[in-house]
Amino acid sequence: MNIHVRGDHLEVTDALRDYVARKIGRLERYFDAPPEKDVSVTMWIERGRHRIEVMLQVHGVLFRAEEESNDMYASVDLVVDKLEQQIHRYKDKLNQRFRAKGLRTRIRTDAEKDVALAAGAGDEKPSLAERVVRVKRFPMKPMSVEEAVMQMELLGHDFFVFTNADSDELNVVYRRKDGNFGLIEPSE
């Protein structure tokens, strides 16, 4: 497992780098193959709080966790625990899917949400662009809607953008207020 550790305005000591490698290396036992890409570990100190973010991709599934505490070593422990929980949830969902073959998840398209999003796309003001404080880039492998929902839940997000394996188009799944899921597909 290749672990790329970097400090954002923070010098990463050899002892801290070794500690991270040992703790993150423990996650390898959960998978039959190593991650496809380097494991990205970013550490920084913000307002006296030691923060760490870890991203790893295994079998096309992205696992990401971020934690903070008063000590960087404690933050590493917390983020590894969070990743282990995500991996367990992922494996449980996979087992459930294999047990219940043929059952579809309850995903509905919300046409009103599609129209509202399309109508609001042109109303952006130039000052809003200044409020974008972070840009992320992710590999977008084609996946089914069920896989996208599982990935969204693993990341703990309210939406997930993905390439639909059936239509080869960009789609969005999102969590509705009633607890169900919605799917946004592009229209002609």
C-alpha positions in Angstrom: 0.0 0.0 0.0 1.5 3.3 -1.1 0.7 6.0 1.5 1.4 9.6 0.5 1.5 11.8 3.6 1.7 15.5 3.3 1.5 18.4 5.7 -0.4 21.6 4.8 1.7 24.3 6.4 3.0 21.6 8.8 6.2 19.7 8.8 5.5 15.9 9.0 8.2 14.2 11.1 9.5 10.7 10.4 7.9 9.5 13.6 4.5 10.8 12.6 4.9 9.5 9.0 5.7 6.0 10.4 2.7 6.1 12.8 0.4 7.0 10.0 1.8 4.3 7.7 1.4 1.7 10.5 -2.2 2.7 11.3 -3.4 3.1 7.7 -1.6 -0.1 6.8 -3.9 -2.0 9.2 -6.8 -1.3 6.8 -5.2 -3.5 4.2 -6.4 -6.6 6.0 -10.0 -5.8 5.0 -9.3 -6.1 1.3 -8.1 -8.9 -1.0 -6.3 -6.3 -3.2 -4.3 -3.2 -2.4 -5.8 0.3 -3.2 -5.7 1.2 -6.9 -4.1 4.5 -6.2 -1.9 6.0 -3.5 -3.6 6.6 -0.2 -3.7 10.3 0.3 -3.1 11.6 3.8 -3.2 15.4 4.4 -2.5 16.9 7.8 -2.9 20.5 9.0 -3.4 22.6 12.1 -6.3 25.0 12.1 -7.0 27.2 15.1 -5.0 25.0 17.4 -6.9 21.8 16.3 -4.9 19.0 14.6 -6.8 17.9 11.5 -6.3 14.9 9.2 -8.0 13.8 6.0 -7.5 10.3 4.4 -8.7 9.2 1.0 -8.2 5.7 -0.4 -9.8 3.9 -3.3 -10.3 0.1 -3.3 -12.3 -1.8 -5.9 -13.5 1.5 -7.4 -15.0 2.6 -4.1 -13.7 5.8 -2.5 -13.3 5.9 1.2 -12.8 9.3 2.8 -12.6 10.4 6.4 -11.6 13.6 8.2 -11.1 14.1 11.9 -9.7 16.6 14.3 -8.5 16.7 17.9 -6.0 18.4 20.2 -3.2 16.0 19.2 -2.2 14.7 15.7 -1.6 11.1 16.9 -5.1 11.1 18.4 -6.5 12.5 15.1 -4.8 9.6 13.2 -6.4 7.1 15.5 -9.9 8.7 15.1 -9.7 8.8 11.3 -8.6 5.2 11.1 -11.5 4.2 13.3 -13.9 6.2 11.1 -12.5 4.5 8.0 -12.9 1.0 9.6 -16.5 1.8 10.3 -17.0 2.9 6.6 -15.4 -0.3 5.4 -17.6 -2.5 7.7 -20.7 -0.6 6.4 -19.6 -1.2 2.8 -19.0 -4.9 3.4 -22.3 -5.3 5.2 -24.2 -3.6 2.3 -22.4 -5.8 -0.2 -23.3 -8.9 1.7 -27.0 -7.8 1.9 -27.0 -7.1 -1.8 -25.7 -10.6 -2.7 -28.2 -12.2 -0.3 -31.1 -10.3 -1.8 -30.2 -10.6 -5.5 -32.8 -9.2 -7.8 -34.2 -6.7 -5.3 -34.0 -3.1 -6.4 -33.5 -0.2 -4.1 -36.2 2.4 -3.6 -34.9 5.2 -5.8 -37.3 7.5 -7.4 -36.8 10.4 -9.9 -38.1 13.7 -8.6 -39.1 15.6 -11.8 -39.9 18.8 -9.8 -36.4 18.8 -8.3 -34.9 18.4 -11.9 -36.9 21.4 -13.1 -36.0 23.6 -10.1 -32.3 22.8 -10.5 -32.4 23.5 -14.3 -34.2 26.8 -13.7 -31.8 28.0 -11.0 -28.7 27.2 -13.0 -28.6 30.5 -14.8 -29.3 32.7 -11.8 -25.8 32.7 -10.4 -24.1 36.0 -9.7 -20.4 36.6 -10.2 -19.9 37.1 -6.4 -20.9 33.5 -5.7 -17.7 32.2 -7.5 -15.7 33.9 -4.8 -17.4 31.8 -2.2 -16.0 28.5 -3.7 -13.3 27.7 -1.1 -12.5 24.1 -2.2 -12.3 22.2 -5.5 -12.2 18.4 -5.5 -11.5 16.1 -8.4 -12.5 12.4 -8.2 -12.2 9.6 -10.7 -15.7 8.8 -12.1 -15.9 5.1 -12.9 -19.2 4.0 -14.4 -21.4 2.4 -11.7 -25.0 1.4 -11.2 -27.5 3.5 -9.2 -27.3 1.1 -6.3 -23.5 1.4 -6.2 -23.8 5.2 -6.3 -26.3 5.2 -3.3 -23.9 2.9 -1.4 -21.0 5.2 -2.1 -23.0 8.3 -1.1 -23.9 6.6 2.2 -20.3 5.5 2.8 -19.1 9.1 2.4 -21.9 10.5 4.6 -23.0 13.0 1.9 -26.5 14.1 0.9 -25.7 13.7 -2.8 -23.3 11.9 -5.1 -22.4 12.6 -8.8 -21.5 9.6 -10.9 -21.4 8.2 -14.4 -24.3 5.8 -14.9 -23.1 2.5 -16.3 -26.4 1.8 -18.1 -26.7 5.2 -19.9 -23.1 6.4 -19.8 -24.3 9.8 -18.7 -23.6 12.0 -15.7 -26.3 11.4 -13.0 -26.8 12.6 -9.4 -28.4 10.6 -6.5 -29.5 12.5 -3.5 -31.2 11.9 -0.1 -34.7 13.3 0.2 -36.2 14.7 3.3 -38.5 11.7 3.7 -35.5 9.4 3.9 -35.8 8.0 0.4 -33.4 8.7 -2.5 -33.8 10.7 -5.7 -32.1 10.3 -9.0 -31.4 13.2 -11.4 -30.8 12.3 -15.0 -30.0 14.7 -17.9 -32.8 15.3 -20.3 -32.6 16.0 -24.1 
